[in-house]
Structures are given as C-alpha cells and as structure tokens.
Amino acid sequence: IFRNSIHKSVFPADWKFARVSPVFKKGLKTNLNNYRPISVISIVAKIYEGRFDQLYKY
C-alpha cells in the first residue's frame, strides 16, 4: 500500500482524518485561550509519514 501510494502520489482519504483535542496549557481552565489544539492522526498515517521521510532523505 505504501509503495503504491508513493508511486501514484496518492494519500488515501482515510489517512487524512485527524481528531483534534484541546490540551490545557496553564492559567484558568475556564478560559478557552488557555488550551491548544493537538491533532491525533492514525498510526498508519504516522508510519507512512516516517517511511516517506526516509525515502526522500536518502
């Protein structure tokens, strides 16, 4: 799947999905400005990204 995706320059739509969760920084927890967004992507997308970086750094 990885090789085919790189060869065709296609990133599967399912891998593009990310869940965004607010993470508290500091200060009052009732103030929304004291949170920062964290994107959680799928494990498959993380593996693909690492493999992609390895191939293009080589």
Contacts in CASP RR format, 6 or more apart in sequence:
PFRMAT RR
TARGET T0000
AUTHOR 0000-0000-0000
METHOD contacts of the structure
MODEL  1
IFRNSIHKSVFPADWKFARVSPVFKKGLKTNLNNYRPISVISIVAKIYEG
RFDQLYKY
1 12 0 8 1.000
2 47 0 8 1.000
2 48 0 8 1.000
2 51 0 8 1.000
4 10 0 8 1.000
5 11 0 8 1.000
5 12 0 8 1.000
5 48 0 8 1.000
6 52 0 8 1.000
6 55 0 8 1.000
11 48 0 8 1.000
14 42 0 8 1.000
15 41 0 8 1.000
15 42 0 8 1.000
15 44 0 8 1.000
15 45 0 8 1.000
15 48 0 8 1.000
16 45 0 8 1.000
17 41 0 8 1.000
17 42 0 8 1.000
18 39 0 8 1.000
18 40 0 8 1.000
18 41 0 8 1.000
19 39 0 8 1.000
19 40 0 8 1.000
20 37 0 8 1.000
20 38 0 8 1.000
20 39 0 8 1.000
20 40 0 8 1.000
21 37 0 8 1.000
21 38 0 8 1.000
21 40 0 8 1.000
22 35 0 8 1.000
22 36 0 8 1.000
22 37 0 8 1.000
22 38 0 8 1.000
23 35 0 8 1.000
23 36 0 8 1.000
23 37 0 8 1.000
23 38 0 8 1.000
24 34 0 8 1.000
24 35 0 8 1.000
25 34 0 8 1.000
25 35 0 8 1.000
25 36 0 8 1.000
26 34 0 8 1.000
27 34 0 8 1.000
28 34 0 8 1.000
END
